[in-house]
Amino acid sequence: TFLNGIGGQGPNPNYTDAYGQLDLNISYAVSDQLTLSLEAINLTDETMRTYSRHTNMLRYATQTGPRYMFGVRYKF
């Protein structure tokens, strides 16, 4: 757990549990002009937990799940 800020509701400190997530970014140049890309964020479906004042005072827990993005770039 680490201090991530002071404030929000008065001078109370906010803490966040340490967490890790696995992200992936792959791109492939089909030609000199065309590139395809795929990005995956939070593949391990980790939850971020934030607390106010003490670790027994959960402020919120964020679990967005994995997110995927596909991209195409073309150079003229």
PyMOL Python script that loads the backbone (N, CA, C, O; Angstrom):
from pymol import cmd

cmd.read_pdbstr("""\
ATOM      1  N   THR A   1       0.844  -1.178   0.000  1.00  0.00           N
ATOM      2  CA  THR A   1       0.000   0.000   0.000  1.00  0.00           C
ATOM      3  C   THR A   1       0.889   1.240   0.000  1.00  0.00           C
ATOM      4  O   THR A   1       1.874   1.304   0.736  1.00  0.00           O
ATOM      5  N   PHE A   2       0.537   2.225  -0.829  1.00  0.00           N
ATOM      6  CA  PHE A   2       1.327   3.448  -0.891  1.00  0.00           C
ATOM      7  C   PHE A   2       0.416   4.669  -0.880  1.00  0.00           C
ATOM      8  O   PHE A   2      -0.739   4.602  -1.301  1.00  0.00           O
ATOM      9  N   LEU A   3       0.947   5.778  -0.398  1.00  0.00           N
ATOM     10  CA  LEU A   3       0.223   7.043  -0.363  1.00  0.00           C
ATOM     11  C   LEU A   3       0.144   7.589  -1.781  1.00  0.00           C
ATOM     12  O   LEU A   3       1.172   7.772  -2.434  1.00  0.00           O
ATOM     13  N   ASN A   4      -1.072   7.850  -2.264  1.00  0.00           N
ATOM     14  CA  ASN A   4      -1.213   8.392  -3.615  1.00  0.00           C
ATOM     15  C   ASN A   4      -1.745   9.815  -3.635  1.00  0.00           C
ATOM     16  O   ASN A   4      -1.940  10.380  -4.711  1.00  0.00           O
ATOM     17  N   GLY A   5      -1.985  10.410  -2.468  1.00  0.00           N
ATOM     18  CA  GLY A   5      -2.423  11.798  -2.456  1.00  0.00           C
ATOM     19  C   GLY A   5      -3.055  12.186  -1.134  1.00  0.00           C
ATOM     20  O   GLY A   5      -3.387  11.342  -0.302  1.00  0.00           O
ATOM     21  N   ILE A   6      -3.210  13.478  -0.969  1.00  0.00           N
ATOM     22  CA  ILE A   6      -3.873  14.029   0.208  1.00  0.00           C
ATOM     23  C   ILE A   6      -4.937  14.976  -0.304  1.00  0.00           C
ATOM     24  O   ILE A   6      -4.669  15.811  -1.167  1.00  0.00           O
ATOM     25  N   GLY A   7      -6.121  14.852   0.213  1.00  0.00           N
ATOM     26  CA  GLY A   7      -7.193  15.727  -0.227  1.00  0.00           C
ATOM     27  C   GLY A   7      -8.452  14.930  -0.470  1.00  0.00           C
ATOM     28  O   GLY A   7      -8.747  13.977   0.250  1.00  0.00           O
ATOM     29  N   GLY A   8      -9.184  15.320  -1.476  1.00  0.00           N
ATOM     30  CA  GLY A   8     -10.453  14.659  -1.736  1.00  0.00           C
ATOM     31  C   GLY A   8     -11.504  15.184  -0.784  1.00  0.00           C
ATOM     32  O   GLY A   8     -12.291  16.060  -1.144  1.00  0.00           O
ATOM     33  N   GLN A   9     -11.525  14.657   0.429  1.00  0.00           N
ATOM     34  CA  GLN A   9     -12.470  15.086   1.463  1.00  0.00           C
ATOM     35  C   GLN A   9     -11.667  15.645   2.625  1.00  0.00           C
ATOM     36  O   GLN A   9     -11.440  14.940   3.609  1.00  0.00           O
ATOM     37  N   GLY A  10     -11.239  16.878   2.536  1.00  0.00           N
ATOM     38  CA  GLY A  10     -10.422  17.483   3.579  1.00  0.00           C
ATOM     39  C   GLY A  10      -8.980  17.010   3.474  1.00  0.00           C
ATOM     40  O   GLY A  10      -8.519  16.638   2.395  1.00  0.00           O
ATOM     41  N   PRO A  11      -8.267  17.027   4.601  1.00  0.00           N
ATOM     42  CA  PRO A  11      -6.844  16.679   4.572  1.00  0.00           C
ATOM     43  C   PRO A  11      -6.575  15.174   4.709  1.00  0.00           C
ATOM     44  O   PRO A  11      -5.462  14.786   5.064  1.00  0.00           O
ATOM     45  N   ASN A  12      -7.555  14.332   4.437  1.00  0.00           N
ATOM     46  CA  ASN A  12      -7.376  12.890   4.605  1.00  0.00           C
ATOM     47  C   ASN A  12      -6.465  12.314   3.527  1.00  0.00           C
ATOM     48  O   ASN A  12      -6.614  12.643   2.350  1.00  0.00           O
ATOM     49  N   PRO A  13      -5.522  11.458   3.919  1.00  0.00           N
ATOM     50  CA  PRO A  13      -4.658  10.821   2.929  1.00  0.00           C
ATOM     51  C   PRO A  13      -5.410   9.710   2.191  1.00  0.00           C
ATOM     52  O   PRO A  13      -6.311   9.082   2.747  1.00  0.00           O
ATOM     53  N   ASN A  14      -5.030   9.480   0.947  1.00  0.00           N
ATOM     54  CA  ASN A  14      -5.576   8.388   0.145  1.00  0.00           C
ATOM     55  C   ASN A  14      -4.456   7.405  -0.148  1.00  0.00           C
ATOM     56  O   ASN A  14      -3.350   7.803  -0.513  1.00  0.00           O
ATOM     57  N   TYR A  15      -4.746   6.121   0.011  1.00  0.00           N
ATOM     58  CA  TYR A  15      -3.766   5.072  -0.224  1.00  0.00           C
ATOM     59  C   TYR A  15      -4.271   4.132  -1.314  1.00  0.00           C
ATOM     60  O   TYR A  15      -5.476   3.945  -1.477  1.00  0.00           O
ATOM     61  N   THR A  16      -3.348   3.550  -2.049  1.00  0.00           N
ATOM     62  CA  THR A  16      -3.682   2.560  -3.073  1.00  0.00           C
ATOM     63  C   THR A  16      -2.866   1.307  -2.827  1.00  0.00           C
ATOM     64  O   THR A  16      -1.661   1.379  -2.587  1.00  0.00           O
ATOM     65  N   ASP A  17      -3.528   0.150  -2.888  1.00  0.00           N
ATOM     66  CA  ASP A  17      -2.810  -1.122  -2.798  1.00  0.00           C
ATOM     67  C   ASP A  17      -1.929  -1.284  -4.025  1.00  0.00           C
ATOM     68  O   ASP A  17      -2.322  -0.931  -5.138  1.00  0.00           O
ATOM     69  N   ALA A  18      -0.746  -1.814  -3.815  1.00  0.00           N
ATOM     70  CA  ALA A  18       0.118  -2.134  -4.946  1.00  0.00           C
ATOM     71  C   ALA A  18      -0.556  -3.236  -5.767  1.00  0.00           C
ATOM     72  O   ALA A  18      -1.139  -4.167  -5.211  1.00  0.00           O
ATOM     73  N   TYR A  19      -0.471  -3.123  -7.077  1.00  0.00           N
ATOM     74  CA  TYR A  19      -1.043  -4.148  -7.944  1.00  0.00           C
ATOM     75  C   TYR A  19      -0.248  -4.180  -9.241  1.00  0.00           C
ATOM     76  O   TYR A  19       0.436  -3.217  -9.586  1.00  0.00           O
ATOM     77  N   GLY A  20      -0.342  -5.266  -9.935  1.00  0.00           N
ATOM     78  CA  GLY A  20       0.324  -5.390 -11.228  1.00  0.00           C
ATOM     79  C   GLY A  20      -0.683  -5.839 -12.261  1.00  0.00           C
ATOM     80  O   GLY A  20      -1.658  -6.524 -11.952  1.00  0.00           O
ATOM     81  N   GLN A  21      -0.434  -5.445 -13.476  1.00  0.00           N
ATOM     82  CA  GLN A  21      -1.298  -5.898 -14.557  1.00  0.00           C
ATOM     83  C   GLN A  21      -0.435  -6.184 -15.772  1.00  0.00           C
ATOM     84  O   GLN A  21       0.645  -5.617 -15.931  1.00  0.00           O
ATOM     85  N   LEU A  22      -0.919  -7.060 -16.615  1.00  0.00           N
ATOM     86  CA  LEU A  22      -0.195  -7.440 -17.820  1.00  0.00           C
ATOM     87  C   LEU A  22      -0.827  -6.746 -19.017  1.00  0.00           C
ATOM     88  O   LEU A  22      -2.014  -6.928 -19.291  1.00  0.00           O
ATOM     89  N   ASP A  23      -0.029  -5.946 -19.733  1.00  0.00           N
ATOM     90  CA  ASP A  23      -0.469  -5.267 -20.945  1.00  0.00           C
ATOM     91  C   ASP A  23       0.335  -5.809 -22.123  1.00  0.00           C
ATOM     92  O   ASP A  23       1.450  -6.300 -21.948  1.00  0.00           O
ATOM     93  N   LEU A  24      -0.233  -5.719 -23.314  1.00  0.00           N
ATOM     94  CA  LEU A  24       0.421  -6.230 -24.513  1.00  0.00           C
ATOM     95  C   LEU A  24       0.149  -5.285 -25.669  1.00  0.00           C
ATOM     96  O   LEU A  24      -0.974  -4.809 -25.838  1.00  0.00           O
ATOM     97  N   ASN A  25       1.172  -5.013 -26.462  1.00  0.00           N
ATOM     98  CA  ASN A  25       1.025  -4.169 -27.643  1.00  0.00           C
ATOM     99  C   ASN A  25       1.824  -4.804 -28.770  1.00  0.00           C
ATOM    100  O   ASN A  25       3.033  -5.004 -28.648  1.00  0.00           O
ATOM    101  N   ILE A  26       1.147  -5.120 -29.863  1.00  0.00           N
ATOM    102  CA  ILE A  26       1.784  -5.757 -31.014  1.00  0.00           C
ATOM    103  C   ILE A  26       1.436  -4.946 -32.257  1.00  0.00           C
ATOM    104  O   ILE A  26       0.292  -4.528 -32.436  1.00  0.00           O
ATOM    105  N   SER A  27       2.432  -4.728 -33.114  1.00  0.00           N
ATOM    106  CA  SER A  27       2.152  -4.088 -34.402  1.00  0.00           C
ATOM    107  C   SER A  27       2.865  -4.872 -35.499  1.00  0.00           C
ATOM    108  O   SER A  27       3.911  -5.479 -35.273  1.00  0.00           O
ATOM    109  N   TYR A  28       2.276  -4.844 -36.688  1.00  0.00           N
ATOM    110  CA  TYR A  28       2.808  -5.582 -37.828  1.00  0.00           C
ATOM    111  C   TYR A  28       2.742  -4.689 -39.060  1.00  0.00           C
ATOM    112  O   TYR A  28       1.677  -4.196 -39.432  1.00  0.00           O
ATOM    113  N   ALA A  29       3.897  -4.491 -39.683  1.00  0.00           N
ATOM    114  CA  ALA A  29       3.959  -3.691 -40.913  1.00  0.00           C
ATOM    115  C   ALA A  29       3.649  -4.608 -42.090  1.00  0.00           C
ATOM    116  O   ALA A  29       4.485  -5.418 -42.491  1.00  0.00           O
ATOM    117  N   VAL A  30       2.452  -4.478 -42.638  1.00  0.00           N
ATOM    118  CA  VAL A  30       2.041  -5.274 -43.788  1.00  0.00           C
ATOM    119  C   VAL A  30       2.827  -4.838 -45.016  1.00  0.00           C
ATOM    120  O   VAL A  30       3.228  -5.664 -45.837  1.00  0.00           O
ATOM    121  N   SER A  31       3.044  -3.533 -45.134  1.00  0.00           N
ATOM    122  CA  SER A  31       3.831  -2.956 -46.228  1.00  0.00           C
ATOM    123  C   SER A  31       4.464  -1.667 -45.710  1.00  0.00           C
ATOM    124  O   SER A  31       4.328  -1.345 -44.530  1.00  0.00           O
ATOM    125  N   ASP A  32       5.154  -0.928 -46.578  1.00  0.00           N
ATOM    126  CA  ASP A  32       5.736   0.356 -46.173  1.00  0.00           C
ATOM    127  C   ASP A  32       4.656   1.366 -45.785  1.00  0.00           C
ATOM    128  O   ASP A  32       4.919   2.278 -45.002  1.00  0.00           O
ATOM    129  N   GLN A  33       3.456   1.215 -46.319  1.00  0.00           N
ATOM    130  CA  GLN A  33       2.374   2.158 -46.047  1.00  0.00           C
ATOM    131  C   GLN A  33       1.386   1.679 -44.978  1.00  0.00           C
ATOM    132  O   GLN A  33       0.797   2.504 -44.279  1.00  0.00           O
ATOM    133  N   LEU A  34       1.195   0.367 -44.838  1.00  0.00           N
ATOM    134  CA  LEU A  34       0.126  -0.163 -43.992  1.00  0.00           C
ATOM    135  C   LEU A  34       0.682  -0.880 -42.757  1.00  0.00           C
ATOM    136  O   LEU A  34       1.514  -1.781 -42.869  1.00  0.00           O
ATOM    137  N   THR A  35       0.204  -0.460 -41.572  1.00  0.00           N
ATOM    138  CA  THR A  35       0.587  -1.097 -40.312  1.00  0.00           C
ATOM    139  C   THR A  35      -0.679  -1.447 -39.530  1.00  0.00           C
ATOM    140  O   THR A  35      -1.585  -0.624 -39.401  1.00  0.00           O
ATOM    141  N   LEU A  36      -0.731  -2.667 -39.013  1.00  0.00           N
ATOM    142  CA  LEU A  36      -1.834  -3.121 -38.169  1.00  0.00           C
ATOM    143  C   LEU A  36      -1.325  -3.219 -36.735  1.00  0.00           C
ATOM    144  O   LEU A  36      -0.171  -3.587 -36.515  1.00  0.00           O
ATOM    145  N   SER A  37      -2.165  -2.897 -35.763  1.00  0.00           N
ATOM    146  CA  SER A  37      -1.735  -2.982 -34.366  1.00  0.00           C
ATOM    147  C   SER A  37      -2.859  -3.533 -33.493  1.00  0.00           C
ATOM    148  O   SER A  37      -4.044  -3.363 -33.782  1.00  0.00           O
ATOM    149  N   LEU A  38      -2.447  -4.197 -32.420  1.00  0.00           N
ATOM    150  CA  LEU A  38      -3.374  -4.739 -31.436  1.00  0.00           C
ATOM    151  C   LEU A  38      -2.826  -4.403 -30.059  1.00  0.00           C
ATOM    152  O   LEU A  38      -1.648  -4.631 -29.781  1.00  0.00           O
ATOM    153  N   GLU A  39      -3.681  -3.861 -29.196  1.00  0.00           N
ATOM    154  CA  GLU A  39      -3.284  -3.537 -27.833  1.00  0.00           C
ATOM    155  C   GLU A  39      -4.269  -4.190 -26.870  1.00  0.00           C
ATOM    156  O   GLU A  39      -5.484  -4.093 -27.047  1.00  0.00           O
ATOM    157  N   ALA A  40      -3.737  -4.852 -25.856  1.00  0.00           N
ATOM    158  CA  ALA A  40      -4.554  -5.472 -24.811  1.00  0.00           C
ATOM    159  C   ALA A  40      -4.082  -4.910 -23.470  1.00  0.00           C
ATOM    160  O   ALA A  40      -2.889  -4.937 -23.167  1.00  0.00           O
ATOM    161  N   ILE A  41      -5.011  -4.408 -22.676  1.00  0.00           N
ATOM    162  CA  ILE A  41      -4.695  -3.783 -21.391  1.00  0.00           C
ATOM    163  C   ILE A  41      -5.363  -4.582 -20.274  1.00  0.00           C
ATOM    164  O   ILE A  41      -6.530  -4.961 -20.376  1.00  0.00           O
ATOM    165  N   ASN A  42      -4.607  -4.830 -19.211  1.00  0.00           N
ATOM    166  CA  ASN A  42      -5.089  -5.534 -18.023  1.00  0.00           C
ATOM    167  C   ASN A  42      -5.576  -6.946 -18.352  1.00  0.00           C
ATOM    168  O   ASN A  42      -6.686  -7.329 -17.984  1.00  0.00           O
ATOM    169  N   LEU A  43      -4.743  -7.707 -19.042  1.00  0.00           N
ATOM    170  CA  LEU A  43      -5.101  -9.077 -19.412  1.00  0.00           C
ATOM    171  C   LEU A  43      -5.360  -9.970 -18.202  1.00  0.00           C
ATOM    172  O   LEU A  43      -6.108 -10.942 -18.306  1.00  0.00           O
ATOM    173  N   THR A  44      -4.758  -9.661 -17.064  1.00  0.00           N
ATOM    174  CA  THR A  44      -4.922 -10.473 -15.859  1.00  0.00           C
ATOM    175  C   THR A  44      -6.124 -10.050 -15.010  1.00  0.00           C
ATOM    176  O   THR A  44      -6.345 -10.602 -13.932  1.00  0.00           O
ATOM    177  N   ASP A  45      -6.904  -9.072 -15.492  1.00  0.00           N
ATOM    178  CA  ASP A  45      -8.137  -8.627 -14.833  1.00  0.00           C
ATOM    179  C   ASP A  45      -7.904  -8.231 -13.370  1.00  0.00           C
ATOM    180  O   ASP A  45      -8.634  -8.665 -12.480  1.00  0.00           O
ATOM    181  N   GLU A  46      -6.886  -7.409 -13.135  1.00  0.00           N
ATOM    182  CA  GLU A  46      -6.540  -6.972 -11.779  1.00  0.00           C
ATOM    183  C   GLU A  46      -7.498  -5.891 -11.282  1.00  0.00           C
ATOM    184  O   GLU A  46      -8.090  -5.157 -12.073  1.00  0.00           O
ATOM    185  N   THR A  47      -7.639  -5.809  -9.970  1.00  0.00           N
ATOM    186  CA  THR A  47      -8.483  -4.810  -9.318  1.00  0.00           C
ATOM    187  C   THR A  47      -7.600  -3.793  -8.603  1.00  0.00           C
ATOM    188  O   THR A  47      -6.658  -4.171  -7.907  1.00  0.00           O
ATOM    189  N   MET A  48      -7.898  -2.505  -8.770  1.00  0.00           N
ATOM    190  CA  MET A  48      -7.188  -1.446  -8.059  1.00  0.00           C
ATOM    191  C   MET A  48      -8.061  -1.000  -6.887  1.00  0.00           C
ATOM    192  O   MET A  48      -9.227  -0.652  -7.070  1.00  0.00           O
ATOM    193  N   ARG A  49      -7.487  -1.013  -5.681  1.00  0.00           N
ATOM    194  CA  ARG A  49      -8.226  -0.631  -4.473  1.00  0.00           C
ATOM    195  C   ARG A  49      -7.612   0.622  -3.859  1.00  0.00           C
ATOM    196  O   ARG A  49      -6.398   0.705  -3.673  1.00  0.00           O
ATOM    197  N   THR A  50      -8.466   1.597  -3.546  1.00  0.00           N
ATOM    198  CA  THR A  50      -8.030   2.848  -2.932  1.00  0.00           C
ATOM    199  C   THR A  50      -8.747   3.014  -1.593  1.00  0.00           C
ATOM    200  O   THR A  50      -9.937   2.726  -1.466  1.00  0.00           O
ATOM    201  N   TYR A  51      -7.991   3.486  -0.598  1.00  0.00           N
ATOM    202  CA  TYR A  51      -8.503   3.633   0.764  1.00  0.00           C
ATOM    203  C   TYR A  51      -8.346   5.079   1.228  1.00  0.00           C
ATOM    204  O   TYR A  51      -7.483   5.810   0.742  1.00  0.00           O
ATOM    205  N   SER A  52      -9.202   5.482   2.185  1.00  0.00           N
ATOM    206  CA  SER A  52      -9.086   6.789   2.840  1.00  0.00           C
ATOM    207  C   SER A  52      -8.632   6.577   4.272  1.00  0.00           C
ATOM    208  O   SER A  52      -9.193   5.750   4.991  1.00  0.00           O
ATOM    209  N   ARG A  53      -7.638   7.308   4.678  1.00  0.00           N
ATOM    210  CA  ARG A  53      -7.078   7.312   6.035  1.00  0.00           C
ATOM    211  C   ARG A  53      -6.457   5.985   6.455  1.00  0.00           C
ATOM    212  O   ARG A  53      -5.282   5.958   6.821  1.00  0.00           O
ATOM    213  N   HIS A  54      -7.210   4.874   6.416  1.00  0.00           N
ATOM    214  CA  HIS A  54      -6.714   3.571   6.863  1.00  0.00           C
ATOM    215  C   HIS A  54      -7.070   2.516   5.817  1.00  0.00           C
ATOM    216  O   HIS A  54      -8.002   2.695   5.034  1.00  0.00           O
ATOM    217  N   THR A  55      -6.317   1.419   5.814  1.00  0.00           N
ATOM    218  CA  THR A  55      -6.597   0.355   4.840  1.00  0.00           C
ATOM    219  C   THR A  55      -7.900  -0.382   5.126  1.00  0.00           C
ATOM    220  O   THR A  55      -8.352  -1.164   4.290  1.00  0.00           O
ATOM    221  N   ASN A  56      -8.512  -0.157   6.274  1.00  0.00           N
ATOM    222  CA  ASN A  56      -9.820  -0.762   6.536  1.00  0.00           C
ATOM    223  C   ASN A  56     -10.968   0.156   6.106  1.00  0.00           C
ATOM    224  O   ASN A  56     -12.134  -0.166   6.335  1.00  0.00           O
ATOM    225  N   MET A  57     -10.648   1.297   5.484  1.00  0.00           N
ATOM    226  CA  MET A  57     -11.667   2.239   4.996  1.00  0.00           C
ATOM    227  C   MET A  57     -11.595   2.302   3.471  1.00  0.00           C
ATOM    228  O   MET A  57     -11.039   3.239   2.898  1.00  0.00           O
ATOM    229  N   LEU A  58     -12.170   1.284   2.827  1.00  0.00           N
ATOM    230  CA  LEU A  58     -12.144   1.206   1.365  1.00  0.00           C
ATOM    231  C   LEU A  58     -12.887   2.387   0.758  1.00  0.00           C
ATOM    232  O   LEU A  58     -14.049   2.631   1.082  1.00  0.00           O
ATOM    233  N   ARG A  59     -12.223   3.106  -0.108  1.00  0.00           N
ATOM    234  CA  ARG A  59     -12.850   4.245  -0.789  1.00  0.00           C
ATOM    235  C   ARG A  59     -13.517   3.773  -2.070  1.00  0.00           C
ATOM    236  O   ARG A  59     -14.685   4.075  -2.312  1.00  0.00           O
ATOM    237  N   TYR A  60     -12.783   3.035  -2.889  1.00  0.00           N
ATOM    238  CA  TYR A  60     -13.374   2.405  -4.066  1.00  0.00           C
ATOM    239  C   TYR A  60     -12.455   1.308  -4.584  1.00  0.00           C
ATOM    240  O   TYR A  60     -11.255   1.290  -4.310  1.00  0.00           O
ATOM    241  N   ALA A  61     -13.050   0.400  -5.335  1.00  0.00           N
ATOM    242  CA  ALA A  61     -12.311  -0.669  -6.003  1.00  0.00           C
ATOM    243  C   ALA A  61     -12.682  -0.604  -7.478  1.00  0.00           C
ATOM    244  O   ALA A  61     -13.862  -0.596  -7.829  1.00  0.00           O
ATOM    245  N   THR A  62     -11.680  -0.558  -8.330  1.00  0.00           N
ATOM    246  CA  THR A  62     -11.903  -0.446  -9.766  1.00  0.00           C
ATOM    247  C   THR A  62     -11.470  -1.731 -10.443  1.00  0.00           C
ATOM    248  O   THR A  62     -10.313  -2.139 -10.340  1.00  0.00           O
ATOM    249  N   GLN A  63     -12.405  -2.371 -11.138  1.00  0.00           N
ATOM    250  CA  GLN A  63     -12.084  -3.569 -11.902  1.00  0.00           C
ATOM    251  C   GLN A  63     -12.712  -3.397 -13.279  1.00  0.00           C
ATOM    252  O   GLN A  63     -13.890  -3.691 -13.482  1.00  0.00           O
ATOM    253  N   THR A  64     -11.910  -2.920 -14.214  1.00  0.00           N
ATOM    254  CA  THR A  64     -12.425  -2.627 -15.552  1.00  0.00           C
ATOM    255  C   THR A  64     -12.421  -3.841 -16.460  1.00  0.00           C
ATOM    256  O   THR A  64     -13.058  -3.830 -17.513  1.00  0.00           O
ATOM    257  N   GLY A  65     -11.706  -4.892 -16.065  1.00  0.00           N
ATOM    258  CA  GLY A  65     -11.586  -6.061 -16.929  1.00  0.00           C
ATOM    259  C   GLY A  65     -10.605  -5.786 -18.051  1.00  0.00           C
ATOM    260  O   GLY A  65     -10.122  -4.663 -18.198  1.00  0.00           O
ATOM    261  N   PRO A  66     -10.311  -6.797 -18.836  1.00  0.00           N
ATOM    262  CA  PRO A  66      -9.398  -6.604 -19.968  1.00  0.00           C
ATOM    263  C   PRO A  66     -10.037  -5.701 -21.028  1.00  0.00           C
ATOM    264  O   PRO A  66     -11.249  -5.730 -21.239  1.00  0.00           O
ATOM    265  N   ARG A  67      -9.197  -4.902 -21.688  1.00  0.00           N
ATOM    266  CA  ARG A  67      -9.660  -4.037 -22.782  1.00  0.00           C
ATOM    267  C   ARG A  67      -8.797  -4.304 -24.001  1.00  0.00           C
ATOM    268  O   ARG A  67      -7.592  -4.524 -23.880  1.00  0.00           O
ATOM    269  N   TYR A  68      -9.409  -4.284 -25.168  1.00  0.00           N
ATOM    270  CA  TYR A  68      -8.711  -4.585 -26.415  1.00  0.00           C
ATOM    271  C   TYR A  68      -8.950  -3.465 -27.418  1.00  0.00           C
ATOM    272  O   TYR A  68     -10.058  -2.942 -27.534  1.00  0.00           O
ATOM    273  N   MET A  69      -7.893  -3.109 -28.140  1.00  0.00           N
ATOM    274  CA  MET A  69      -8.000  -2.094 -29.187  1.00  0.00           C
ATOM    275  C   MET A  69      -7.273  -2.591 -30.432  1.00  0.00           C
ATOM    276  O   MET A  69      -6.202  -3.190 -30.345  1.00  0.00           O
ATOM    277  N   PHE A  70      -7.866  -2.335 -31.573  1.00  0.00           N
ATOM    278  CA  PHE A  70      -7.280  -2.699 -32.853  1.00  0.00           C
ATOM    279  C   PHE A  70      -7.081  -1.421 -33.652  1.00  0.00           C
ATOM    280  O   PHE A  70      -7.960  -0.560 -33.682  1.00  0.00           O
ATOM    281  N   GLY A  71      -5.928  -1.294 -34.299  1.00  0.00           N
ATOM    282  CA  GLY A  71      -5.649  -0.077 -35.056  1.00  0.00           C
ATOM    283  C   GLY A  71      -5.087  -0.371 -36.434  1.00  0.00           C
ATOM    284  O   GLY A  71      -4.437  -1.391 -36.663  1.00  0.00           O
ATOM    285  N   VAL A  72      -5.353   0.545 -37.338  1.00  0.00           N
ATOM    286  CA  VAL A  72      -4.831   0.484 -38.703  1.00  0.00           C
ATOM    287  C   VAL A  72      -4.231   1.840 -39.021  1.00  0.00           C
ATOM    288  O   VAL A  72      -4.867   2.872 -38.806  1.00  0.00           O
ATOM    289  N   ARG A  73      -2.992   1.842 -39.539  1.00  0.00           N
ATOM    290  CA  ARG A  73      -2.357   3.097 -39.950  1.00  0.00           C
ATOM    291  C   ARG A  73      -1.917   2.946 -41.399  1.00  0.00           C
ATOM    292  O   ARG A  73      -1.297   1.956 -41.785  1.00  0.00           O
ATOM    293  N   TYR A  74      -2.258   3.965 -42.189  1.00  0.00           N
ATOM    294  CA  TYR A  74      -1.868   3.963 -43.598  1.00  0.00           C
ATOM    295  C   TYR A  74      -1.160   5.271 -43.906  1.00  0.00           C
ATOM    296  O   TYR A  74      -1.688   6.347 -43.627  1.00  0.00           O
ATOM    297  N   LYS A  75       0.033   5.185 -44.480  1.00  0.00           N
ATOM    298  CA  LYS A  75       0.804   6.369 -44.872  1.00  0.00           C
ATOM    299  C   LYS A  75       0.611   6.620 -46.361  1.00  0.00           C
ATOM    300  O   LYS A  75       0.788   5.718 -47.181  1.00  0.00           O
ATOM    301  N   PHE A  76       0.247   7.848 -46.702  1.00  0.00           N
ATOM    302  CA  PHE A  76       0.058   8.218 -48.109  1.00  0.00           C
ATOM    303  C   PHE A  76       1.349   8.675 -48.723  1.00  0.00           C
ATOM    304  O   PHE A  76       1.382   9.027 -49.902  1.00  0.00           O
TER     305      PHE A  76
END
""", "prot")
cmd.dss("prot")
cmd.show_as("cartoon", "prot")
cmd.util.cbc("prot")
cmd.orient("prot")
